[in-house]
Amino acid sequence: MKFDLTPDNRDQPDEVLLEDLRAAAKRHPFGRLTRAAYSEVGRFSPATIAARFGGWGRAVRLAGLESARHFGVTRDDCVADLTRVAARLGLAGVTVAQYQEHGKFSEKPFIRHFGGWLAALEAAGLTVSDSYHPRSTDEALFENLEQVWQGLGRQPTVNDMLPPLSQFSVHVYKRRFGGFRKALEAFVAASQQPADVAAAAKPIERRPVSDEPTESAPPKGARTVGWRLRYLVLRRDRFSCRACGRSPASETGVVLEVDHVVPWSRGGTSVEANLQTLCDRCNGGKGAG
């Protein structure tokens, strides 16, 4: 067997990066070289290129290529190009994915001028595709992120944001928050807003799964544990079962659940101090919660 090393990409001169942009542009059939297009055929990371030259658009211009940046695109430009793409495809409406493949501009001028894709279609006299999905709320994106984090038992990476684990692609988070890391930071900040975060810092004594309450009291508050509180409990318990120690991070197929220590039916409340992480196997054998 012959072993070949790939080229060393570290500390390459500016001209090497620019030449690779030019080479990628020749291999790409759709005209303007976007970050997404370069990531498919280029040698370096688009983030590396942008960081080296102070932005993707500037790097493209320094390479002598036509910039795909959205600055200077007017409202009329957007309408005209949407109409052109629809006519070219023979469609009464155009999806974002279809426009990204055949259009001249990015989504940004459409969002800036119209506030969203639906309004842009209406301004161009086009119909809404059956596959169009309204803009998801931040709350929905955060809840999905919590479920992915829980399923993995660790912080997700961009490569984890795929179905069936994730309902939204990593690109949705990047567009909404300006980067996946920023999305994670916004999620963690949001998870702490309505909950008593002071309890998360207190050491919690491990209790047997069969603990019984010392006294009975009528249930108070809601029984349901929202995603914010659920995430805080899971993080506090290091995404592992407090009864047996199993975790999705170390054992495939483990499902974690957030359980009431003092059962809700016996007066326990849905607060962090009364919640614990159990795997589905241990929680199933505990009884009423």
SERO-4910 file (N, C-alpha, C, O; in steps of 0.05 Angstrom, whole numbers):
BEGIN
 pado doro    nc1    nc2    nc3   cac1   cac2   cac3    cc1    cc2    cc3    oc1    oc2    oc3
  Met    A     17    -24      0      0      0      0     18     25      0     38     26     14
  Lys    A     10     44    -16     24     70    -18     11     90      0    -14     94     -2
  Phe    A     26    104     17     15    124     35     24    152     25     48    158     23
  Asp    A      4    169     18      9    195      8     -2    216     27    -26    214     36
  Leu    A     14    236     34      5    257     51    -10    279     34     -1    284     12
  Thr    A    -31    290     45    -44    312     32    -26    337     36    -10    337     54
  Pro    A    -30    358     19    -13    382     22    -16    395     49    -38    395     61
  Asp    A      6    406     59      6    420     85     -7    447     81      3    464     66
  Asn    A    -29    452     94    -44    477     91    -35    499    111    -46    522    109
  Arg    A    -17    493    129    -10    512    149      8    534    139     27    529    125
  Asp    A      3    559    147     21    582    143     28    585    113     51    592    107
  Gln    A      8    581     96     13    585     67     13    615     60     -2    630     73
  Pro    A     29    623     40     30    651     32      2    660     21    -14    643     13
  Asp    A     -2    686     21    -28    696     11    -33    688    -17    -55    681    -24
  Glu    A    -12    688    -34    -16    682    -62    -25    653    -66    -40    647    -85
  Val    A    -17    635    -49    -26    607    -51    -56    605    -46    -70    591    -60
  Leu    A    -65    620    -26    -94    620    -21   -110    633    -43   -131    622    -51
  Leu    A    -99    655    -54   -113    668    -76   -114    651   -101   -134    650   -116
  Glu    A    -92    637   -107    -91    620   -130   -110    597   -127   -122    588   -147
  Asp    A   -114    587   -102   -134    566    -99   -162    576   -103   -179    561   -112
  Leu    A   -167    601    -96   -193    613   -102   -198    614   -132   -220    607   -141
  Arg    A   -177    621   -147   -180    622   -176   -185    595   -188   -202    591   -205
  Ala    A   -170    575   -177   -174    548   -187   -201    537   -180   -214    523   -196
  Ala    A   -211    544   -156   -238    535   -148   -259    547   -166   -279    534   -173
  Ala    A   -255    573   -173   -275    587   -190   -276    573   -218   -298    572   -229
  Lys    A   -254    563   -228   -254    550   -254   -269    523   -252   -282    515   -271
  Arg    A   -267    510   -229   -280    484   -226   -310    487   -219   -325    467   -221
  His    A   -318    511   -210   -346    514   -202   -363    525   -225   -355    545   -237
  Pro    A   -385    513   -232   -400    520   -256   -420    542   -254   -432    550   -273
  Phe    A   -423    554   -230   -445    573   -226   -436    602   -223   -450    618   -211
  Gly    A   -414    610   -235   -406    638   -235   -393    646   -210   -371    637   -203
  Arg    A   -405    665   -195   -394    676   -171   -386    654   -151   -401    636   -146
  Leu    A   -363    657   -139   -353    637   -120   -362    645    -92   -351    663    -80
  Thr    A   -381    630    -81   -390    634    -54   -374    617    -35   -359    599    -43
  Arg    A   -378    622     -9   -365    606     12   -373    576      9   -356    558     10
  Ala    A   -399    572      5   -410    545      3   -398    530    -21   -390    507    -19
  Ala    A   -396    544    -43   -384    532    -67   -355    525    -63   -346    504    -71
  Tyr    A   -340    544    -51   -311    539    -47   -307    516    -28   -288    501    -31
  Ser    A   -324    513     -7   -320    492     12   -322    464     -1   -312    445     10
  Glu    A   -336    463    -24   -339    437    -38   -314    430    -54   -308    406    -57
  Val    A   -300    450    -65   -279    444    -84   -252    456    -76   -231    450    -88
  Gly    A   -252    473    -55   -227    487    -47   -209    471    -29   -218    451    -17
  Arg    A   -184    479    -28   -164    465    -11   -165    474     18   -160    459     36
  Phe    A   -173    500     23   -173    511     49   -201    515     60   -221    512     45
  Ser    A   -203    522     86   -229    528     97   -237    557     89   -220    574     89
  Pro    A   -262    561     82   -271    589     75   -266    608     98   -260    632     94
  Ala    A   -268    598    123   -263    615    146   -233    624    147   -227    647    154
  Thr    A   -215    606    139   -187    613    138   -182    635    117   -167    654    122
  Ile    A   -195    633     94   -192    652     73   -202    680     82   -189    700     79
  Ala    A   -226    679     94   -239    704    103   -222    718    125   -219    742    125
  Ala    A   -211    702    144   -195    713    165   -169    725    155   -160    746    165
  Arg    A   -157    712    135   -131    721    124   -134    748    110   -117    765    113
  Phe    A   -157    752     96   -159    776     79   -180    796     89   -186    815     75
  Gly    A   -190    791    113   -209    810    124   -237    809    113   -251    829    112
  Gly    A   -244    785    105   -271    782     94   -271    765     68   -252    766     53
  Trp    A   -293    750     64   -294    733     40   -295    750     14   -282    744     -5
  Gly    A   -312    771     14   -314    788    -10   -288    800    -18   -281    802    -41
  Arg    A   -273    810      2   -247    822     -4   -227    802    -15   -212    808    -34
  Ala    A   -228    777     -4   -210    756    -15   -217    750    -44   -199    747    -60
  Val    A   -243    748    -50   -251    742    -77   -242    764    -97   -232    759   -119
  Arg    A   -245    789    -88   -237    812   -105   -206    812   -109   -197    817   -131
  Leu    A   -191    806    -88   -162    805    -90   -153    783   -109   -132    785   -122
  Ala    A   -169    762   -111   -163    741   -130   -171    747   -159   -166    732   -177
  Gly    A   -183    771   -162   -191    779   -189   -217    767   -198   -222    766   -222
  Leu    A   -233    758   -179   -258    745   -186   -282    764   -180   -279    784   -166
  Glu    A   -305    758   -191   -328    774   -187   -340    768   -159   -344    745   -153
  Ser    A   -344    788   -144   -353    784   -116   -383    776   -116   -399    786   -131
  Ala    A   -389    758    -97   -416    749    -94   -430    764    -71   -451    757    -62
  Arg    A   -417    785    -61   -428    799    -38   -453    814    -46   -457    820    -69
  His    A   -470    820    -26   -496    831    -31   -497    861    -29   -518    873    -34
  Phe    A   -475    874    -23   -476    903    -19   -482    917    -46   -471    909    -67
  Gly    A   -499    937    -45   -505    952    -70   -528    941    -85   -537    953   -105
  Val    A   -539    918    -77   -561    906    -91   -587    920    -82   -593    922    -58
  Thr    A   -602    931   -101   -626    946    -95   -650    928    -93   -649    905   -100
  Arg    A   -672    940    -84   -698    926    -83   -706    917   -111   -715    894   -115
  Asp    A   -703    935   -130   -711    928   -158   -693    906   -169   -702    889   -185
  Asp    A   -667    906   -162   -649    885   -170   -659    857   -161   -659    838   -175
  Cys    A   -668    857   -135   -678    832   -124   -703    822   -139   -705    798   -146
  Val    A   -722    840   -143   -747    832   -157   -741    823   -185   -751    802   -194
  Ala    A   -723    837   -199   -717    830   -227   -703    802   -228   -710    787   -246
  Asp    A   -685    797   -210   -671    771   -211   -689    748   -202   -687    726   -213
  Leu    A   -707    753   -183   -726    732   -176   -744    725   -200   -749    702   -205
  Thr    A   -753    746   -214   -770    741   -237   -755    726   -259   -766    708   -271
  Arg    A   -730    733   -262   -713    720   -282   -710    690   -276   -713    673   -294
  Val    A   -704    684   -251   -700    656   -243   -726    640   -246   -725    618   -256
  Ala    A   -748    652   -238   -774    638   -241   -780    632   -271   -790    611   -277
  Ala    A   -775    652   -288   -780    648   -317   -761    627   -328   -769    610   -344
  Arg    A   -736    627   -319   -717    607   -329   -725    579   -322   -721    560   -337
  Leu    A   -735    576   -297   -743    549   -288   -771    542   -296   -780    519   -293
  Gly    A   -786    562   -306   -814    556   -314   -832    552   -291   -851    535   -292
  Leu    A   -827    566   -269   -842    562   -244   -857    588   -237   -849    610   -243
  Ala    A   -879    584   -222   -894    607   -212   -883    618   -186   -889    640   -178
  Gly    A   -866    602   -173   -853    610   -148   -825    597   -146   -820    577   -160
  Val    A   -808    609   -130   -781    600   -128   -774    596    -98   -780    613    -82
  Thr    A   -762    573    -92   -754    568    -65   -726    581    -60   -713    588    -79
  Val    A   -719    583    -35   -692    594    -28   -670    577    -41   -651    587    -51
  Ala    A   -674    550    -39   -654    532    -50   -651    535    -80   -629    534    -91
  Gln    A   -674    538    -94   -673    542   -123   -659    568   -130   -644    570   -149
  Tyr    A   -665    589   -115   -653    615   -121   -623    614   -115   -607    625   -130
  Gln    A   -615    600    -93   -586    598    -87   -571    585   -110   -548    592   -115
  Glu    A   -584    567   -124   -571    553   -146   -570    569   -171   -550    568   -186
  His    A   -591    585   -177   -593    598   -203   -592    629   -201   -590    642   -222
  Gly    A   -594    640   -177   -595    669   -174   -568    682   -173   -547    669   -171
  Lys    A   -568    709   -175   -543    724   -175   -534    732   -147   -510    736   -142
  Phe    A   -553    735   -128   -547    746   -102   -551    726    -80   -561    704    -84
  Ser    A   -542    734    -56   -547    717    -32   -575    724    -21   -590    740    -33
  Glu    A   -582    712      1   -608    717     14   -608    745     28   -629    756     32
  Lys    A   -585    755     34   -583    779     52   -598    803     40   -612    817     55
  Pro    A   -594    810     14   -609    834      5   -639    830      5   -654    850      9
  Phe    A   -648    806      2   -677    800      4   -687    805     32   -709    816     36
  Ile    A   -672    796     52   -680    800     79   -679    829     86   -696    839    101
  Arg    A   -658    843     76   -655    872     82   -678    888     70   -689    906     84
  His    A   -685    882     46   -706    899     32   -734    890     38   -752    907     39
  Phe    A   -739    864     42   -766    854     45   -772    842     72   -796    838     79
  Gly    A   -752    837     88   -756    825    114   -758    795    114   -759    783    136
  Gly    A   -760    783     91   -762    754     89   -768    745     61   -774    761     44
  Trp    A   -766    719     57   -769    708     30   -798    710     20   -802    716     -4
  Leu    A   -817    706     37   -845    707     29   -853    734     18   -866    736     -2
  Ala    A   -844    755     32   -850    782     23   -836    789     -3   -847    803    -20
  Ala    A   -812    778     -7   -798    782    -32   -813    769    -56   -815    781    -77
  Leu    A   -823    745    -51   -839    731    -72   -864    748    -79   -871    751   -103
  Glu    A   -877    758    -59   -901    773    -64   -895    799    -79   -910    807    -96
  Ala    A   -872    812    -73   -864    836    -87   -858    831   -116   -862    848   -133
  Ala    A   -849    806   -122   -842    799   -149   -866    787   -164   -864    780   -188
  Gly    A   -889    785   -151   -913    775   -163   -912    744   -166   -925    733   -184
  Leu    A   -897    731   -150   -894    702   -151   -910    689   -129   -916    701   -109
  Thr    A   -915    663   -132   -930    649   -112   -912    635    -93   -888    632    -98
  Val    A   -923    627    -70   -907    613    -50   -907    583    -55   -929    571    -59
  Ser    A   -884    571    -55   -882    542    -60   -895    526    -37   -895    535    -15
  Asp    A   -905    503    -44   -917    485    -23   -895    476     -3   -902    469     19
  Ser    A   -870    477    -12   -848    468      6   -838    491     23   -819    487     39
  Tyr    A   -850    515     21   -840    537     37   -847    533     67   -869    526     74
  His    A   -827    538     84   -831    536    113   -827    563    125   -806    576    120
  Pro    A   -846    573    141   -842    599    154   -817    599    171   -807    578    180
  Arg    A   -807    623    176   -783    627    192   -787    615    220   -807    622    234
  Ser    A   -770    598    228   -772    585    255   -764    605    276   -747    622    272
  Thr    A   -777    603    299   -771    621    321   -745    613    335   -736    590    332
  Asp    A   -733    632    349   -709    625    364   -715    603    385   -698    586    390
  Glu    A   -739    605    396   -747    585    416   -747    557    405   -737    538    418
  Ala    A   -757    554    380   -757    528    367   -729    518    361   -723    494    364
  Leu    A   -711    536    353   -683    529    348   -669    521    373   -653    502    373
  Phe    A   -675    535    395   -662    528    421   -672    501    431   -656    485    441
  Glu    A   -698    496    428   -709    471    438   -697    448    422   -690    427    433
  Asn    A   -693    451    396   -681    431    379   -652    426    388   -642    404    389
  Leu    A   -638    448    394   -610    446    403   -608    431    429   -589    415    433
  Glu    A   -627    436    447   -627    422    473   -631    392    468   -618    376    482
  Gln    A   -648    384    450   -653    356    444   -628    343    432   -622    320    438
  Val    A   -614    357    415   -590    346    403   -569    343    424   -555    322    426
  Trp    A   -565    363    441   -545    362    463   -551    339    481   -533    324    489
  Gln    A   -577    336    488   -585    314    505   -580    287    492   -570    268    505
  Gly    A   -586    284    467   -583    259    453   -554    251    450   -547    227    451
  Leu    A   -536    271    448   -507    265    446   -494    261    474   -474    247    477
  Gly    A   -505    275    494   -493    275    520   -468    292    521   -451    289    538
  Arg    A   -466    311    502   -443    329    501   -451    353    483   -472    353    471
  Gln    A   -434    373    482   -438    396    464   -438    388    435   -418    375    427
  Pro    A   -458    395    419   -457    387    391   -436    402    375   -428    424    382
  Thr    A   -428    390    354   -410    403    334   -427    407    309   -449    398    307
  Val    A   -416    422    289   -430    427    265   -437    401    250   -457    400    236
  Asn    A   -420    381    253   -425    355    240   -447    339    252   -457    319    241
  Asp    A   -456    347    276   -478    332    290   -505    342    282   -525    328    287
  Met    A   -507    366    269   -533    378    264   -545    367    238   -550    382    219
  Leu    A   -551    341    239   -562    327    216   -586    311    224   -587    302    247
  Pro    A   -605    306    206   -628    289    213   -618    260    216   -598    253    203
  Pro    A   -631    244    232   -655    250    247   -650    263    274   -669    270    288
  Leu    A   -625    267    281   -619    278    308   -628    307    309   -639    315    330
  Ser    A   -624    322    288   -631    351    288   -652    357    267   -650    347    245
  Gln    A   -671    373    275   -692    381    256   -683    404    238   -694    409    217
  Phe    A   -662    419    247   -652    441    231   -623    437    225   -608    426    241
  Ser    A   -615    446    201   -587    443    193   -570    464    207   -580    484    218
  Val    A   -544    460    207   -526    479    220   -527    506    206   -521    527    218
  His    A   -534    506    180   -535    532    165   -557    550    175   -555    574    174
  Val    A   -579    538    186   -601    554    197   -590    570    221   -595    593    225
  Tyr    A   -574    556    238   -563    569    262   -542    590    254   -541    611    266
  Lys    A   -526    584    234   -506    603    225   -518    629    215   -509    651    221
  Arg    A   -539    625    198   -553    649    187   -566    665    209   -566    690    208
  Arg    A   -579    652    228   -594    666    248   -576    681    268   -582    703    276
  Phe    A   -554    667    276   -538    678    298   -510    687    289   -495    697    306
  Gly    A   -504    684    264   -478    694    254   -455    674    259   -432    682    258
  Gly    A   -462    649    264   -442    628    268   -452    607    288   -470    613    304
  Phe    A   -442    583    286   -453    562    303   -444    566    332   -459    560    350
  Arg    A   -420    575    336   -410    581    363   -428    602    376   -435    600    400
  Lys    A   -435    622    361   -452    643    372   -480    632    378   -493    641    397
  Ala    A   -489    613    362   -515    600    368   -514    585    394   -533    586    410
  Leu    A   -492    571    399   -489    556    424   -488    575    448   -500    570    469
  Glu    A   -474    598    444   -473    617    466   -500    629    472   -507    633    495
  Ala    A   -515    635    451   -542    646    455   -561    626    468   -577    633    484
  Phe    A   -557    600    460   -573    579    472   -568    576    502   -587    575    518
  Val    A   -542    576    510   -535    573    538   -546    597    554   -556    593    576
  Ala    A   -543    621    542   -553    645    556   -584    643    560   -594    650    581
  Ala    A   -598    634    539   -627    632    540   -636    611    560   -656    613    573
  Ser    A   -620    589    562   -627    567    580   -627    576    609   -641    563    626
  Gln    A   -613    597    615   -610    605    643   -629    628    651   -631    634    674
  Gln    A   -643    639    632   -660    662    638   -682    657    658   -684    672    678
  Pro    A   -699    636    654   -721    633    673   -716    615    697   -733    612    714
  Ala    A   -692    603    697   -687    583    718   -669    594    740   -655    614    736
  Asp    A   -670    582    763   -652    589    785   -625    577    781   -620    554    789
  Val    A   -607    592    769   -581    581    762   -563    576    786   -544    562    785
  Ala    A   -570    589    808   -553    585    832   -554    556    841   -534    546    852
  Ala    A   -577    542    837   -579    514    845   -560    496    829   -552    475    839
  Ala    A   -553    505    805   -536    488    788   -508    486    799   -494    467    794
  Ala    A   -500    506    814   -473    506    825   -470    491    851   -448    485    860
  Lys    A   -492    484    863   -491    470    889   -487    440    885   -500    428    867
  Pro    A   -469    427    900   -466    398    897   -491    384    906   -503    391    927
  Ile    A   -499    364    891   -524    349    898   -517    321    906   -503    307    891
  Glu    A   -526    313    928   -520    287    939   -535    266    922   -559    268    917
  Arg    A   -521    245    914   -533    223    899   -553    208    917   -545    200    939
  Arg    A   -577    205    908   -598    191    924   -605    165    910   -605    164    885
  Pro    A   -613    145    925   -623    121    913   -648    127    897   -663    146    903
  Val    A   -653    112    876   -676    117    858   -702    113    873   -722    125    865
  Ser    A   -702     97    895   -726     90    909   -733    110    932   -750    104    948
  Asp    A   -720    133    933   -725    152    954   -755    159    956   -768    162    935
  Glu    A   -765    161    980   -793    169    984   -794    196    997   -776    203   1013
  Pro    A   -815    212    992   -817    238   1005   -822    235   1035   -834    216   1043
  Thr    A   -813    254   1050   -817    253   1079   -845    262   1087   -855    254   1108
  Glu    A   -857    278   1070   -885    285   1076   -900    290   1050   -887    296   1029
  Ser    A   -926    287   1051   -942    291   1027   -954    319   1026   -961    330   1047
  Ala    A   -955    329   1002   -967    356    998   -980    357    971   -971    342    953
  Pro    A  -1000    373    967  -1013    374    941   -994    385    920   -977    402    926
  Pro    A   -996    375    895   -979    385    874   -982    415    870  -1004    426    872
  Lys    A   -959    428    864   -960    457    859   -945    462    832   -925    450    826
  Gly    A   -956    481    818   -944    489    793   -947    468    771   -962    448    774
  Ala    A   -934    473    748   -936    455    725   -919    430    729   -897    431    740
  Arg    A   -929    408    719   -913    383    720   -892    382    698   -870    371    702
  Thr    A   -899    394    675   -881    392    652   -855    408    657   -855    429    668
  Val    A   -833    396    648   -807    408    651   -799    419    623   -796    404    604
  Gly    A   -797    445    621   -790    458    596   -761    452    588   -745    442    603
  Trp    A   -755    460    563   -728    453    552   -706    467    568   -684    456    572
  Arg    A   -711    492    577   -690    507    591   -683    493    617   -659    487    623
  Leu    A   -703    486    633   -698    473    658   -687    445    654   -669    436    669
  Arg    A   -697    431    634   -687    404    628   -657    405    621   -642    388    630
  Tyr    A   -649    425    605   -621    427    598   -603    432    622   -582    421    625
  Leu    A   -613    450    641   -597    456    665   -593    431    682   -572    427    693
  Val    A   -615    415    684   -613    391    700   -593    371    687   -577    359    701
  Leu    A   -596    367    661   -578    349    647   -549    358    649   -531    341    654
  Arg    A   -544    383    646   -517    394    648   -506    390    676   -483    382    679
  Arg    A   -523    396    696   -514    393    723   -506    364    729   -487    359    744
  Asp    A   -521    345    718   -516    317    723   -497    305    702   -493    281    701
  Arg    A   -484    323    687   -463    315    667   -474    295    647   -460    277    637
  Phe    A   -499    299    639   -512    283    618   -508    253    623   -502    238    604
  Ser    A   -512    245    648   -510    217    654   -531    210    675   -540    227    691
  Cys    A   -539    185    676   -559    175    695   -548    176    723   -526    165    728
  Arg    A   -563    188    742   -553    190    769   -557    163    784   -546    160    806
  Ala    A   -571    145    772   -575    119    786   -553     99    777   -542     84    794
  Cys    A   -548     97    751   -529     77    741   -505     88    727   -486     74    722
  Gly    A   -505    114    721   -482    127    709   -481    125    679   -462    135    667
  Arg    A   -500    113    666   -499    110    637   -503    137    623   -517    155    634
  Ser    A   -491    140    600   -492    166    586   -491    161    555   -478    143    546
  Pro    A   -506    177    540   -504    175    511   -477    179    500   -470    169    478
  Ala    A   -460    195    514   -433    200    505   -415    176    505   -396    174    490
  Ser    A   -421    157    522   -404    133    524   -418    107    516   -405     86    513
  Glu    A   -444    108    513   -459     84    506   -481     91    486   -500    105    493
  Thr    A   -480     81    462   -500     86    442   -527     75    449   -529     53    460
  Gly    A   -548     91    444   -575     82    450   -586     90    477   -609     85    482
  Val    A   -569    102    494   -579    110    520   -597    135    517   -589    154    504
  Val    A   -621    134    529   -639    156    528   -642    167    556   -649    153    575
  Leu    A   -637    193    559   -639    205    585   -665    220    589   -676    231    570
  Glu    A   -676    219    613   -701    232    620   -697    248    646   -680    241    662
  Val    A   -712    269    648   -711    285    673   -735    277    690   -758    279    682
  Asp    A   -728    269    715   -748    257    733   -750    273    758   -731    285    767
  His    A   -775    272    770   -779    285    796   -769    267    819   -777    243    820
  Val    A   -751    277    836   -742    262    859   -765    256    878   -771    233    884
  Val    A   -778    277    887   -803    274    902   -825    275    880   -829    295    867
  Pro    A   -839    253    876   -859    252    854   -878    275    854   -887    284    875
  Trp    A   -884    284    831   -903    307    828   -930    300    839   -943    317    851
  Ser    A   -938    274    836   -964    266    847   -965    265    877   -986    263    889
  Arg    A   -941    268    890   -940    267    919   -930    294    931   -921    295    953
  Gly    A   -933    314    915   -926    341    925   -900    352    914   -894    376    920
  Gly    A   -885    337    899   -860    347    888   -865    368    867   -885    367    853
  Thr    A   -847    387    864   -850    409    845   -829    407    823   -809    393    826
  Ser    A   -835    420    801   -817    420    778   -796    443    780   -796    462    765
  Val    A   -779    440    800   -757    458    804   -731    442    803   -731    418    807
  Glu    A   -709    456    797   -684    442    792   -675    425    816   -665    403    812
  Ala    A   -679    434    840   -671    419    864   -686    393    867   -677    375    880
  Asn    A   -709    391    854   -726    367    857   -725    350    831   -742    332    828
  Leu    A   -707    356    813   -705    341    788   -678    327    786   -658    337    797
  Gln    A   -678    304    773   -653    289    769   -654    276    742   -675    271    730
  Thr    A   -630    269    732   -627    256    706   -627    226    710   -610    216    726
  Leu    A   -644    211    697   -645    182    697   -646    172    669   -657    185    651
  Cys    A   -634    149    664   -637    137    637   -665    125    636   -678    121    657
  Asp    A   -675    119    612   -702    108    609   -705     81    624   -727     75    633
  Arg    A   -683     66    625   -685     40    639   -689     44    669   -706     30    681
  Cys    A   -674     62    681   -677     66    710   -703     81    716   -716     75    736
  Asn    A   -710    100    700   -735    114    705   -759     97    701   -780    100    714
  Gly    A   -757     78    683   -780     60    678   -785     41    702   -808     33    706
  Gly    A   -764     36    718   -767     18    740   -773     32    766   -776     20    787
  Lys    A   -775     59    765   -778     74    789   -807     75    798   -813     74    822
  Gly    A   -825     77    779   -854     79    786   -864    107    780   -851    122    765
  Ala    A   -886    115    793   -899    140    787   -881    163    794   -868    164    815
  Gly    A   -879    183    775   -863    206    780   -879    231    780   -868    253    783
***
